[in-house]
Amino acid sequence: MNGTPLDVFIAGDDEAARKQVADLVTSGGLNPVDVGALRHARQLEGFQLLHMALQIREAGHGWASSIKIVAP
């Protein structure tokens, strides 16, 4: 997206595994966002369901949109 790496949200109970996934994501030119424990996966699923609902609505952005966390 215009030179800005896309975010990849990572949840899991094993910190070392999350780090490995984050390293893989980074090596692919993407931005890992570690959300912590696996219990957050439910929120990530809801987040993505909302995103998909916005993509398919009549005035939506279609499948060309993505989610990006903007923070200082």
N, CA, C and O atoms as a printed pandas DataFrame, in Angstrom:
     atom_number atom_name residue_name chain_id  residue_number  x_coord  y_coord  z_coord
0              1         N          MET        A               1    0.835   -1.182    0.000
1              2        CA          MET        A               1    0.000    0.000    0.000
2              3         C          MET        A               1    0.877    1.241    0.000
3              4         O          MET        A               1    1.250    1.741    1.062
4              5         N          ASN        A               2    1.195    1.723   -1.141
5              6        CA          ASN        A               2    1.982    2.949   -1.281
6              7         C          ASN        A               2    3.285    2.896   -0.496
7              8         O          ASN        A               2    3.691    3.903    0.084
8              9         N          GLY        A               3    3.944    1.752   -0.467
9             10        CA          GLY        A               3    5.218    1.625    0.230
10            11         C          GLY        A               3    5.111    1.361    1.718
11            12         O          GLY        A               3    6.129    1.177    2.385
12            13         N          THR        A               4    3.900    1.339    2.252
13            14        CA          THR        A               4    3.696    1.058    3.672
14            15         C          THR        A               4    3.446   -0.429    3.837
15            16         O          THR        A               4    2.522   -0.965    3.226
16            17         N          PRO        A               5    4.252   -1.116    4.652
17            18        CA          PRO        A               5    4.035   -2.560    4.815
18            19         C          PRO        A               5    2.690   -2.853    5.471
19            20         O          PRO        A               5    2.278   -2.170    6.409
20            21         N          LEU        A               6    2.023   -3.866    4.969
21            22        CA          LEU        A               6    0.747   -4.278    5.545
22            23         C          LEU        A               6    0.964   -4.931    6.900
23            24         O          LEU        A               6    2.014   -5.524    7.150
24            25         N          ASP        A               7   -0.027   -4.823    7.773
25            26        CA          ASP        A               7    0.032   -5.424    9.099
26            27         C          ASP        A               7   -0.410   -6.880    9.058
27            28         O          ASP        A               7   -1.325   -7.245    8.319
28            29         N          VAL        A               8    0.250   -7.701    9.858
29            30        CA          VAL        A               8   -0.138   -9.097   10.070
30            31         C          VAL        A               8   -0.304   -9.265   11.573
31            32         O          VAL        A               8    0.651   -9.093   12.330
32            33         N          PHE        A               9   -1.511   -9.598   12.003
33            34        CA          PHE        A               9   -1.819   -9.711   13.422
34            35         C          PHE        A               9   -1.495  -11.126   13.894
35            36         O          PHE        A               9   -1.876  -12.110   13.260
36            37         N          ILE        A              10   -0.780  -11.208   15.023
37            38        CA          ILE        A              10   -0.295  -12.494   15.532
38            39         C          ILE        A              10   -0.793  -12.686   16.959
39            40         O          ILE        A              10   -0.610  -11.817   17.811
40            41         N          ALA        A              11   -1.421  -13.827   17.213
41            42        CA          ALA        A              11   -1.875  -14.185   18.558
42            43         C          ALA        A              11   -1.425  -15.615   18.848
43            44         O          ALA        A              11   -1.455  -16.474   17.967
44            45         N          GLY        A              12   -1.013  -15.860   20.078
45            46        CA          GLY        A              12   -0.611  -17.205   20.466
46            47         C          GLY        A              12   -0.144  -17.225   21.909
47            48         O          GLY        A              12    0.267  -16.200   22.455
48            49         N          ASP        A              13   -0.209  -18.383   22.515
49            50        CA          ASP        A              13    0.187  -18.513   23.917
50            51         C          ASP        A              13    1.677  -18.756   24.099
51            52         O          ASP        A              13    2.186  -18.654   25.215
52            53         N          ASP        A              14    2.376  -19.071   23.031
53            54        CA          ASP        A              14    3.804  -19.352   23.100
54            55         C          ASP        A              14    4.568  -18.139   22.576
55            56         O          ASP        A              14    4.569  -17.864   21.376
56            57         N          GLU        A              15    5.212  -17.424   23.480
57            58        CA          GLU        A              15    5.920  -16.191   23.112
58            59         C          GLU        A              15    7.007  -16.443   22.076
59            60         O          GLU        A              15    7.185  -15.647   21.154
60            61         N          ALA        A              16    7.734  -17.544   22.224
61            62        CA          ALA        A              16    8.800  -17.862   21.272
62            63         C          ALA        A              16    8.222  -18.119   19.878
63            64         O          ALA        A              16    8.807  -17.708   18.875
64            65         N          ALA        A              17    7.088  -18.792   19.817
65            66        CA          ALA        A              17    6.442  -19.066   18.534
66            67         C          ALA        A              17    5.958  -17.765   17.887
67            68         O          ALA        A              17    6.095  -17.577   16.678
68            69         N          ARG        A              18    5.387  -16.864   18.712
69            70        CA          ARG        A              18    4.950  -15.568   18.165
70            71         C          ARG        A              18    6.146  -14.804   17.592
71            72         O          ARG        A              18    6.029  -14.147   16.557
72            73         N          LYS        A              19    7.289  -14.892   18.265
73            74        CA          LYS        A              19    8.503  -14.224   17.782
74            75         C          LYS        A              19    8.949  -14.826   16.460
75            76         O          LYS        A              19    9.348  -14.093   15.555
76            77         N          GLN        A              20    8.891  -16.144   16.331
77            78        CA          GLN        A              20    9.269  -16.794   15.075
78            79         C          GLN        A              20    8.359  -16.350   13.938
79            80         O          GLN        A              20    8.823  -16.051   12.837
80            81         N          VAL        A              21    7.067  -16.310   14.214
81            82        CA          VAL        A              21    6.117  -15.864   13.188
82            83         C          VAL        A              21    6.378  -14.400   12.833
83            84         O          VAL        A              21    6.346  -14.029   11.660
84            85         N          ALA        A              22    6.636  -13.576   13.839
85            86        CA          ALA        A              22    6.924  -12.159   13.593
86            87         C          ALA        A              22    8.166  -12.008   12.710
87            88         O          ALA        A              22    8.189  -11.171   11.808
88            89         N          ASP        A              23    9.193  -12.813   12.967
89            90        CA          ASP        A              23   10.406  -12.765   12.147
90            91         C          ASP        A              23   10.101  -13.162   10.700
91            92         O          ASP        A              23   10.613  -12.547    9.765
92            93         N          LEU        A              24    9.270  -14.184   10.518
93            94        CA          LEU        A              24    8.878  -14.621    9.187
94            95         C          LEU        A              24    8.104  -13.513    8.469
95            96         O          LEU        A              24    8.354  -13.231    7.297
96            97         N          VAL        A              25    7.173  -12.894    9.174
97            98        CA          VAL        A              25    6.369  -11.802    8.613
98            99         C          VAL        A              25    7.279  -10.651    8.178
99           100         O          VAL        A              25    7.130  -10.108    7.083
100          101         N          THR        A              26    8.213  -10.289    9.044
101          102        CA          THR        A              26    9.147   -9.199    8.738
102          103         C          THR        A              26    9.994   -9.533    7.517
103          104         O          THR        A              26   10.239   -8.677    6.667
104          105         N          SER        A              27   10.440  -10.787    7.437
105          106        CA          SER        A              27   11.278  -11.193    6.298
106          107         C          SER        A              27   10.506  -11.135    4.982
107          108         O          SER        A              27   11.106  -11.061    3.910
108          109         N          GLY        A              28    9.193  -11.168    5.064
109          110        CA          GLY        A              28    8.359  -11.054    3.873
110          111         C          GLY        A              28    7.976   -9.614    3.548
111          112         O          GLY        A              28    7.173   -9.367    2.648
112          113         N          GLY        A              29    8.554   -8.664    4.285
113          114        CA          GLY        A              29    8.291   -7.259    4.005
114          115         C          GLY        A              29    7.006   -6.726    4.607
115          116         O          GLY        A              29    6.529   -5.657    4.224
116          117         N          LEU        A              30    6.443   -7.473    5.552
117          118        CA          LEU        A              30    5.202   -7.065    6.202
118          119         C          LEU        A              30    5.486   -6.633    7.638
119          120         O          LEU        A              30    6.597   -6.817    8.133
120          121         N          ASN        A              31    4.498   -6.065    8.298
121          122        CA          ASN        A              31    4.661   -5.546    9.653
122          123         C          ASN        A              31    3.926   -6.440   10.659
123          124         O          ASN        A              31    2.695   -6.481   10.648
124          125         N          PRO        A              32    4.650   -7.155   11.526
125          126        CA          PRO        A              32    3.980   -7.986   12.527
126          127         C          PRO        A              32    3.382   -7.133   13.645
127          128         O          PRO        A              32    4.026   -6.211   14.145
128          129         N          VAL        A              33    2.161   -7.445   14.026
129          130        CA          VAL        A              33    1.506   -6.800   15.169
130          131         C          VAL        A              33    1.166   -7.911   16.156
131          132         O          VAL        A              33    0.188   -8.635   15.972
132          133         N          ASP        A              34    1.970   -8.039   17.192
133          134        CA          ASP        A              34    1.788   -9.085   18.204
134          135         C          ASP        A              34    0.702   -8.626   19.170
135          136         O          ASP        A              34    0.897   -7.677   19.930
136          137         N          VAL        A              35   -0.450   -9.309   19.135
137          138        CA          VAL        A              35   -1.566   -8.921   20.010
138          139         C          VAL        A              35   -1.577   -9.706   21.312
139          140         O          VAL        A              35   -2.435   -9.480   22.166
140          141         N          GLY        A              36   -0.631  -10.627   21.471
141          142        CA          GLY        A              36   -0.520  -11.350   22.734
142          143         C          GLY        A              36   -1.156  -12.726   22.693
143          144         O          GLY        A              36   -1.094  -13.431   21.687
144          145         N          ALA        A              37   -1.761  -13.088   23.798
145          146        CA          ALA        A              37   -2.271  -14.446   24.023
146          147         C          ALA        A              37   -3.321  -14.872   22.999
147          148         O          ALA        A              37   -3.984  -14.042   22.376
148          149         N          LEU        A              38   -3.450  -16.181   22.844
149          150        CA          LEU        A              38   -4.396  -16.763   21.896
150          151         C          LEU        A              38   -5.832  -16.327   22.184
151          152         O          LEU        A              38   -6.662  -16.311   21.275
152          153         N          ARG        A              39   -6.132  -15.978   23.420
153          154        CA          ARG        A              39   -7.503  -15.552   23.741
154          155         C          ARG        A              39   -7.915  -14.327   22.930
155          156         O          ARG        A              39   -9.109  -14.048   22.811
156          157         N          HIS        A              40   -6.952  -13.586   22.367
157          158        CA          HIS        A              40   -7.261  -12.412   21.547
158          159         C          HIS        A              40   -7.648  -12.789   20.116
159          160         O          HIS        A              40   -8.066  -11.930   19.340
160          161         N          ALA        A              41   -7.512  -14.058   19.771
161          162        CA          ALA        A              41   -7.878  -14.493   18.424
162          163         C          ALA        A              41   -9.347  -14.222   18.136
163          164         O          ALA        A              41   -9.702  -13.906   17.001
164          165         N          ARG        A              42  -10.202  -14.339   19.138
165          166        CA          ARG        A              42  -11.635  -14.072   18.939
166          167         C          ARG        A              42  -11.853  -12.625   18.503
167          168         O          ARG        A              42  -12.663  -12.360   17.615
168          169         N          GLN        A              43  -11.131  -11.684   19.126
169          170        CA          GLN        A              43  -11.261  -10.285   18.729
170          171         C          GLN        A              43  -10.722  -10.059   17.317
171          172         O          GLN        A              43  -11.295   -9.291   16.543
172          173         N          LEU        A              44   -9.622  -10.729   16.987
173          174        CA          LEU        A              44   -9.084  -10.602   15.635
174          175         C          LEU        A              44  -10.071  -11.125   14.598
175          176         O          LEU        A              44  -10.218  -10.533   13.529
176          177         N          GLU        A              45  -10.747  -12.228   14.905
177          178        CA          GLU        A              45  -11.740  -12.773   13.986
178          179         C          GLU        A              45  -12.881  -11.777   13.790
179          180         O          GLU        A              45  -13.326  -11.550   12.665
180          181         N          GLY        A              46  -13.350  -11.185   14.886
181          182        CA          GLY        A              46  -14.421  -10.192   14.786
182          183         C          GLY        A              46  -13.984   -8.970   13.994
183          184         O          GLY        A              46  -14.747   -8.428   13.194
184          185         N          PHE        A              47  -12.750   -8.544   14.224
185          186        CA          PHE        A              47  -12.166   -7.416   13.516
186          187         C          PHE        A              47  -12.179   -7.680   12.011
187          188         O          PHE        A              47  -12.564   -6.815   11.224
188          189         N          GLN        A              48  -11.757   -8.874   11.622
189          190        CA          GLN        A              48  -11.709   -9.214   10.203
190          191         C          GLN        A              48  -13.108   -9.383    9.620
191          192         O          GLN        A              48  -13.335   -9.014    8.468
192          193         N          LEU        A              49  -14.047   -9.929   10.383
193          194        CA          LEU        A              49  -15.423  -10.038    9.887
194          195         C          LEU        A              49  -16.005   -8.658    9.594
195          196         O          LEU        A              49  -16.695   -8.470    8.592
196          197         N          LEU        A              50  -15.726   -7.694   10.470
197          198        CA          LEU        A              50  -16.171   -6.322   10.236
198          199         C          LEU        A              50  -15.519   -5.769    8.977
199          200         O          LEU        A              50  -16.186   -5.142    8.155
200          201         N          HIS        A              51  -14.230   -5.995    8.823
201          202        CA          HIS        A              51  -13.519   -5.516    7.642
202          203         C          HIS        A              51  -14.135   -6.095    6.367
203          204         O          HIS        A              51  -14.357   -5.367    5.399
204          205         N          MET        A              52  -14.410   -7.394    6.364
205          206        CA          MET        A              52  -15.007   -8.027    5.184
206          207         C          MET        A              52  -16.400   -7.472    4.908
207          208         O          MET        A              52  -16.770   -7.287    3.749
208          209         N          ALA        A              53  -17.173   -7.205    5.951
209          210        CA          ALA        A              53  -18.506   -6.624    5.764
210          211         C          ALA        A              53  -18.405   -5.245    5.116
211          212         O          ALA        A              53  -19.231   -4.888    4.276
212          213         N          LEU        A              54  -17.394   -4.473    5.507
213          214        CA          LEU        A              54  -17.197   -3.156    4.906
214          215         C          LEU        A              54  -16.731   -3.270    3.451
215          216         O          LEU        A              54  -17.062   -2.425    2.619
216          217         N          GLN        A              55  -15.970   -4.307    3.157
217          218        CA          GLN        A              55  -15.474   -4.499    1.794
218          219         C          GLN        A              55  -16.603   -4.808    0.816
219          220         O          GLN        A              55  -16.574   -4.344   -0.323
220          221         N          ILE        A              56  -17.585   -5.579    1.242
221          222        CA          ILE        A              56  -18.603   -6.039    0.295
222          223         C          ILE        A              56  -19.826   -5.136    0.210
223          224         O          ILE        A              56  -20.687   -5.345   -0.645
224          225         N          ARG        A              57  -19.917   -4.139    1.081
225          226        CA          ARG        A              57  -21.095   -3.273    0.994
226          227         C          ARG        A              57  -21.025   -2.437   -0.281
227          228         O          ARG        A              57  -19.957   -2.266   -0.869
228          229         N          GLU        A              58  -22.172   -1.924   -0.694
229          230        CA          GLU        A              58  -22.282   -1.230   -1.971
230          231         C          GLU        A              58  -21.278   -0.082   -2.115
231          232         O          GLU        A              58  -20.682    0.070   -3.181
232          233         N          ALA        A              59  -21.081    0.713   -1.093
233          234        CA          ALA        A              59  -20.145    1.839   -1.159
234          235         C          ALA        A              59  -18.784    1.473   -0.580
235          236         O          ALA        A              59  -17.984    2.357   -0.270
236          237         N          GLY        A              60  -18.513    0.175   -0.431
237          238        CA          GLY        A              60  -17.267   -0.274    0.188
238          239         C          GLY        A              60  -16.076   -0.161   -0.746
239          240         O          GLY        A              60  -16.201    0.294   -1.883
240          241         N          HIS        A              61  -14.921   -0.579   -0.253
241          242        CA          HIS        A              61  -13.679   -0.484   -1.002
242          243         C          HIS        A              61  -13.360   -1.765   -1.767
243          244         O          HIS        A              61  -12.309   -1.868   -2.399
244          245         N          GLY        A              62  -14.244   -2.716   -1.711
245          246        CA          GLY        A              62  -13.965   -3.977   -2.380
246          247         C          GLY        A              62  -12.847   -4.729   -1.684
247          248         O          GLY        A              62  -12.476   -4.413   -0.554
248          249         N          TRP        A              63  -12.321   -5.720   -2.369
249          250        CA          TRP        A              63  -11.314   -6.584   -1.766
250          251         C          TRP        A              63   -9.924   -5.961   -1.821
251          252         O          TRP        A              63   -8.955   -6.593   -1.398
252          253         N          ALA        A              64   -9.803   -4.731   -2.335
253          254        CA          ALA        A              64   -8.501   -4.074   -2.430
254          255         C          ALA        A              64   -8.124   -3.332   -1.147
255          256         O          ALA        A              64   -7.063   -2.709   -1.094
256          257         N          SER        A              65   -8.954   -3.383   -0.130
257          258        CA          SER        A              65   -8.661   -2.663    1.117
258          259         C          SER        A              65   -7.903   -3.558    2.097
259          260         O          SER        A              65   -7.892   -4.781    1.965
260          261         N          SER        A              66   -7.276   -2.927    3.071
261          262        CA          SER        A              66   -6.579   -3.652    4.118
262          263         C          SER        A              66   -6.719   -2.882    5.415
263          264         O          SER        A              66   -7.194   -1.747    5.429
264          265         N          ILE        A              67   -6.297   -3.517    6.519
265          266        CA          ILE        A              67   -6.343   -2.893    7.839
266          267         C          ILE        A              67   -4.926   -2.487    8.209
267          268         O          ILE        A              67   -3.996   -3.282    8.074
268          269         N          LYS        A              68   -4.756   -1.264    8.669
269          270        CA          LYS        A              68   -3.439   -0.772    9.072
270          271         C          LYS        A              68   -3.593   -0.040   10.401
271          272         O          LYS        A              68   -4.434    0.850   10.530
272          273         N          ILE        A              69   -2.787   -0.411   11.379
273          274        CA          ILE        A              69   -2.756    0.282   12.659
274          275         C          ILE        A              69   -1.775    1.444   12.516
275          276         O          ILE        A              69   -0.615    1.246   12.154
276          277         N          VAL        A              70   -2.242    2.639   12.800
277          278        CA          VAL        A              70   -1.385    3.820   12.723
278          279         C          VAL        A              70   -1.179    4.325   14.140
279          280         O          VAL        A              70   -2.125    4.716   14.823
280          281         N          ALA        A              71    0.059    4.310   14.561
281          282        CA          ALA        A              71    0.384    4.736   15.927
282          283         C          ALA        A              71    1.752    5.419   15.913
283          284         O          ALA        A              71    2.569    5.164   15.029
284          285         N          PRO        A              72    1.991    6.269   16.877
285          286        CA          PRO        A              72    3.301    6.928   16.914
286          287         C          PRO        A              72    4.430    5.950   17.185
287          288         O          PRO        A              72    5.592    6.350   17.246
